[in-house]
């Protein structure tokens, strides 16, 4: 008797609940809202000016290139027209060996800042990391022609001279 009453109460509650729901159970959230109202909005965010770039620059300077790459990747999504974000993205991709992604960034930068020493030095350094010293030299010399007093260019040319004494890489 007791079991029959329990089963009847259960059957009635299922019937009542089934009448109240207009959709299937997959669309319910814990709080009774639809699942769409509780979607993960982590990709939609407000960033104060340069917050992402500041964080990424700190990680890069600390030689945490994987973290820097992840933050710069987010920065280029948030600021797709910012050459600083793309320079950092490409440089950090180079440092973790993701040359395919670095090339994507350098292609974007070629349309934004093609004749800037920062761009030319980064592309040259990328080629040097890959062992293509001839292409690296070409980019470093272009940067030198634009700004002969640029210390980064001078350092890169010195690195290149030192790299020539090592085994042929390219």
C-alpha positions as CSV (number, residue, x, y, z in Angstrom):
1,X,0.0,0.0,0.0
2,X,2.7,2.4,1.0
3,X,4.7,1.6,-2.2
4,X,1.6,2.1,-4.3
5,X,1.1,5.6,-2.8
6,X,4.7,6.5,-3.4
7,X,4.6,5.3,-7.0
8,X,1.3,7.3,-7.5
9,X,2.8,10.4,-6.1
10,X,5.9,10.0,-8.3
11,X,3.7,9.4,-11.4
12,X,1.6,12.5,-10.7
13,X,4.7,14.7,-10.2
14,X,6.2,13.5,-13.5
15,X,3.0,14.2,-15.3
16,X,2.8,17.7,-13.8
17,X,6.4,18.5,-14.5
18,X,6.0,17.2,-18.1
19,X,3.1,19.5,-18.6
20,X,5.1,22.6,-17.4
21,X,8.2,22.1,-19.6
22,X,8.0,23.4,-23.1
23,X,11.4,22.0,-24.2
24,X,13.6,19.1,-23.6
25,X,15.7,18.6,-20.5
26,X,19.0,19.4,-22.3
27,X,18.0,23.0,-22.4
28,X,17.6,23.4,-18.6
29,X,20.2,24.8,-16.3
30,X,20.6,24.3,-12.6
31,X,18.6,27.5,-11.8
32,X,15.7,26.9,-14.1
33,X,16.9,29.4,-16.7
34,X,17.5,28.2,-20.2
35,X,21.1,27.0,-20.9
36,X,21.6,29.9,-23.3
37,X,21.2,32.4,-20.5
38,X,24.1,30.7,-18.6
39,X,26.5,30.4,-21.5
40,X,30.2,30.9,-20.9
41,X,30.9,34.5,-21.8
42,X,34.6,34.4,-21.1
43,X,35.4,35.4,-24.6
44,X,33.3,38.5,-24.3
45,X,35.2,40.9,-22.0
46,X,36.1,44.5,-21.5
47,X,39.8,45.2,-21.3
48,X,41.2,48.5,-20.1
49,X,43.5,50.1,-22.5
50,X,46.7,48.1,-23.0
51,X,45.8,45.7,-20.1
52,X,46.4,42.6,-22.3
53,X,49.5,44.1,-23.9
54,X,51.0,45.0,-20.6
55,X,50.5,41.5,-19.2
56,X,51.9,39.9,-22.4
57,X,55.0,42.2,-22.4
58,X,55.7,41.3,-18.7
59,X,55.5,37.6,-19.5
60,X,57.7,38.0,-22.6
61,X,60.4,39.9,-20.7
62,X,60.3,37.2,-18.0
63,X,60.9,34.7,-20.8
64,X,57.6,33.0,-20.2
65,X,57.1,32.7,-23.9
66,X,54.2,30.2,-23.8
67,X,52.2,32.5,-21.4
68,X,53.1,35.6,-23.5
69,X,52.0,33.8,-26.6
70,X,48.6,33.0,-25.1
71,X,48.0,36.5,-24.0
72,X,49.2,38.1,-27.2
73,X,46.9,35.7,-29.1
74,X,44.0,37.1,-27.1
75,X,45.3,40.6,-27.7
76,X,45.2,40.2,-31.5
77,X,41.7,38.9,-31.2
78,X,40.7,42.0,-29.1
79,X,42.8,44.5,-31.0
80,X,43.1,43.1,-34.5
81,X,44.5,46.4,-36.0
82,X,47.2,46.9,-33.3
83,X,50.7,46.3,-34.7
84,X,52.2,46.1,-31.2
85,X,49.9,43.1,-30.5
86,X,50.8,41.4,-33.7
87,X,54.6,42.0,-33.1
88,X,54.3,40.4,-29.7
89,X,52.2,37.6,-31.0
90,X,54.7,36.8,-33.8
91,X,57.8,37.2,-31.6
92,X,56.4,34.9,-28.9
93,X,55.3,32.4,-31.5
94,X,58.9,32.4,-32.8
95,X,60.2,31.8,-29.3
96,X,58.1,28.7,-28.8
97,X,58.8,27.4,-32.3
98,X,55.4,28.1,-33.8
99,X,56.8,29.5,-37.0
100,X,53.5,28.9,-38.8
101,X,51.7,31.2,-36.5
102,X,54.6,33.7,-36.5
103,X,54.3,33.8,-40.3
104,X,50.5,34.6,-40.0
105,X,51.4,37.6,-37.8
106,X,54.2,38.8,-40.0
107,X,51.9,38.7,-43.1
108,X,49.5,40.9,-41.2
109,X,52.3,43.2,-40.2
110,X,53.6,43.4,-43.7
111,X,50.3,45.2,-44.6
112,X,50.4,47.4,-41.5
113,X,54.0,48.5,-40.9
114,X,56.1,47.1,-43.8
115,X,59.0,49.5,-43.5
116,X,59.4,49.8,-39.8
117,X,62.7,48.6,-38.2
118,X,60.7,46.8,-35.5
119,X,58.9,44.7,-38.1
120,X,62.1,44.1,-40.2
121,X,64.1,43.1,-37.1
122,X,61.5,40.7,-35.9
123,X,61.2,39.0,-39.3
124,X,65.0,38.8,-39.6
125,X,65.2,37.3,-36.1
126,X,62.5,34.8,-37.0
127,X,64.6,33.7,-40.0
128,X,67.7,33.5,-37.9
129,X,65.9,31.2,-35.4
130,X,64.9,29.0,-38.3
131,X,68.5,28.8,-39.5
132,X,67.9,30.8,-42.7
133,X,70.8,33.3,-42.2
134,X,70.7,34.7,-45.7
135,X,67.1,35.9,-45.3
136,X,67.8,37.1,-41.8
137,X,70.6,39.2,-43.1
138,X,68.5,40.7,-45.8
139,X,65.8,41.9,-43.3
140,X,68.4,43.2,-40.8
141,X,70.1,45.2,-43.6
142,X,66.7,46.7,-44.6
143,X,66.2,47.7,-41.0
144,X,69.7,49.2,-40.9
145,X,69.1,51.2,-44.0
146,X,66.0,52.7,-42.5
147,X,67.6,53.5,-39.1
148,X,71.4,53.0,-38.9
149,X,71.4,54.0,-35.2
150,X,68.9,51.4,-34.1
151,X,70.5,49.4,-31.3
152,X,68.3,46.3,-31.9
153,X,69.4,46.2,-35.5
154,X,73.1,46.4,-34.4
155,X,72.6,43.6,-31.9
156,X,70.8,41.4,-34.5
157,X,73.6,41.9,-37.0
158,X,76.2,41.0,-34.3
159,X,74.2,37.9,-33.5
160,X,74.1,37.0,-37.1
161,X,77.9,37.5,-37.4
162,X,78.3,35.1,-34.5
163,X,75.9,32.6,-36.0
164,X,77.9,32.3,-39.2
165,X,80.7,30.6,-37.3
166,X,78.4,27.8,-36.3
167,X,77.4,24.9,-38.5
168,X,75.4,25.6,-41.6
169,X,71.7,25.7,-40.5
170,X,69.9,26.8,-43.7
